[in-house]
């Protein structure tokens, strides 16, 4: 049996039935698309992934990029893949048509990225970063910058990057030291170094366009003195020719996973000849970058869920095919008969259901966020503000839940294979390595959790949380129409109360200026909040599945399986909130550093 | 600062103060040892580990064993290491003196193995397997077998293995198909193949002694027809010379981690010339092997805790040295000052405390088991039965808690390093890969959990659980003597009641013969039981730390840190039992396979 990495039926179920892309398509901005064209594009993505991505997944891991003679070479499949992506219009797919994009909804963009990353997450970073960098230029670049960079980036010839991290400035971006000196011609001279720059340099691309954060000479301290620059590897010379722009790879990181994408250490302006071009206004770079970061955070959550999807399908197939042990019947095992496929053992089923619950619940959450992005993009001012607030609140959750729980899910998936899971004969160990970066990418889980509790929850006096509660309320009401869903609506309602109770316990610390105390358990709050939000996504899916079953529509097995997995989430995963709530309401805090003595040794 | 991998002070604290090795040494069997010689041996182990193990850890991972021309070559550091181990007497350390051992307590053996595995877990499998195989011969071999094999094994010249797993028989050992045909000379001809045999063959050893399970022709079905054989790679020929015994490596597995130890696929008797020598009686092989398995399970738990220890110390050092971000003071961050070491951030401290709590709690649990093994070994019949029952009950827990939670702890440790944790510049990614096999080795977590709930909990009408409760009771009483420990004693008491409540809910299913239902959540029961047992180990440590503080003895900072970590375990980890208990008392079971339709898809 050919190995699968995504369930396309589930993807369409989420896109059409649960999250109703038709509502998004009804907006004038998306007039060029309809349900049929959306489905055709999904088919095209699957085809592209089957051809250019999935077959190279293992080989790309085994043959990681090499830095030799100052040049980085990547896997041979990268160039043909990026050409196909450019040709298919996927790199600029979400961008407006007048800038060369296809103006597709984020919901479709996310669906496409899901399929591709599930096929080969070591390759999709290349185009993902180019898309993110290009989107920054779309939003904040000048007309000239758009014209110069976007076409080459959208066709896949020029690579884009995010150049933020420096050796002394990782999570603390306010400590960025790369400098930008203004020149008479309006450009800047860039000097500094950046680390962990994914796809930062390689020979199989014509050019690299770095979206780089730096301080203009004399800029204020902290995040308010950071500006955004375009820094190409090759700049345009006097006669339009490409001239080397003094950006040099100083090193290549060797990583646990996701080896296909080179992570580079770059030197800018070692020979004092690195030209940078300011994007937008000075000192506003971090707020611009946050647009890209927020998109990127959603895509990180999506990437994690994609890898978890591929792992789930690999485990599922193994569990269906591998005979081992026997079931108990009437309290005994019959040794004379054949062994049973391990999917029939409750413990294995539990692990598979956990994988499925995380993958399909996490994907639904990311899709929900994409829907908010689409509705915000196309609506009026008030609608925009409404959905942007929801998106702001859910982005750190949609980044973190799939990343953290994706690891758990893949680890369980590896466990399904026993010794085989630990060996390179099966892909589980590869997925296990790949996904470990996701809780670190684009702001660690700790940073996301501080963003959620420290900013998003308290923004506009808690308005975002109120809007979310209203959204969840709609699902609760829909669920209560069905007797067998009512107990699950009740469970979720109780958990919403727990969230409120915890916030009422914690927020006073913030109001008293006790910020360390307020945020000391932020990561545990994130864990609890993520469980509740994903429980909501499962109920939402359960309602639609129930509607389909009642109306006698298509595929009752698929819908029953949805309900079964929803129940699994509520009976096996959601109870974890109990322990988290006890912790979050507990006033014995043991993680705030004492000045007097070192208790961690 | 030189990197550390163990806290020797903590090891001595557990060995001497918490688990009172002096009580074990008081037995006549250990008359050759005293507290001073024990400490000297620990120093020698640390020295050996610093010299032969730790320096090669990274290189051994990067240069895994190779199979070329039918021969397997291992890392160059393996041979000198095994020579040093043999010379130091460590391979046969636990064996009786009259068989060439040092007759040291298991508690010391476990302490030594902890230090060595923390230094380089990719290497310690070699000697660990030889020790395990030799112990089987010690227990069940004939005088002739002891004489022939033990000296060579103890000196490190001959490698030992456990040859159980076959392609169709992993978790289901009853399905072993390797055959043993009786020959007139009393030996057997072995035919079959074994997979995943660690250290199963390599050129840097003179011989390999496989402790192999096979079926004698005509043996009954299932586990009751399995016999144990010694199958050397080279057997003794007619004139005492070594003759090739038709054991051939057919393949080498490429693994996620622990790459130093070759995992081999072996063919026995391809040319019909593989001689096996029966150990003990026919058809009793599995019960013999279970002695080795139980020892091995304890050592697996110990190995996991060792890797987690090394990871903890690497994370701790990084957190103390890495400046990033600033603390909040009066609700604000001062951007003009220097950045703070990340150990001062509550979220990082939480991760470090979690690591410490798992490492020191897990190690204490393994040490407790070793103490039971020692007391059983040296006592009278009744004492023996008492401690063996306790050991039987705790062995699956001591295997599983460190394995499962060691993964969590190392993952948090990797997270402490951010991007650095994902890169090979730091050892965290290596530890992360290494430890992933531990929940699979020697019976997966699922198998251990079924052993715990399905066998150990119900053995002799629950007598083992009663004995454990009595042991815990002693700790509770000791804790209640101190006002500030009393709340923790109360918490633990409440959790013991939870365990009882769950058993009263579940055991009736077993009595009704509903075995699948009884065991369906066994893994979750294991998780809960492990938390409770480790909470006990933490209270036990807390009591001793408190006693030291009250008596004004040595090192108050160390003792305060113990109490702090104990509290952390109770306030941050133990609440997880709430969700697990809700699940275990929940009658909606969703993991038992239906015959009618496939709900996992």
Interface residues (C-beta under 8 A of the other chain):
Chain A: X7 X165 X168 X170 X171 X172 X174 X175 X195 X196 X221 X222 X253 X254 X255 X256 X257 X263 X316 X323 X324 X325 X326 X327 X328 X330 X331 X335 X336 X339 X343 X344 X345 X346 X347 X348 X349 X350 X352 X353 X356 X407 X411 X414 X415 X418 X419 X421 X422 X423 X424 X425 X429 X432 X433 X436 X437 X439 X440 X444 X445 X446 X449 X450 X513 X514 X515 X516 X519 X520 X521 X522 X523 X557 X558 X560 X561 X564 X565 X567 X568 X571 X572 X575 X576 X577 X578 X579 X580 X582 X583 X586 X588 X589 X590 X591 X592 X593 X597 X598 X599 X600 X601
Chain B: X7 X165 X168 X170 X171 X172 X174 X175 X195 X196 X221 X222 X253 X254 X255 X256 X257 X263 X316 X323 X324 X325 X326 X327 X328 X330 X331 X335 X336 X339 X343 X344 X345 X346 X347 X348 X349 X350 X352 X353 X356 X407 X411 X414 X415 X418 X419 X421 X422 X423 X424 X425 X429 X432 X433 X436 X437 X439 X440 X444 X445 X446 X449 X450 X513 X514 X515 X516 X519 X520 X521 X522 X523 X557 X558 X560 X561 X564 X565 X567 X568 X571 X572 X575 X576 X577 X578 X579 X580 X582 X583 X586 X588 X589 X590 X591 X592 X593 X597 X598 X599 X600 X601
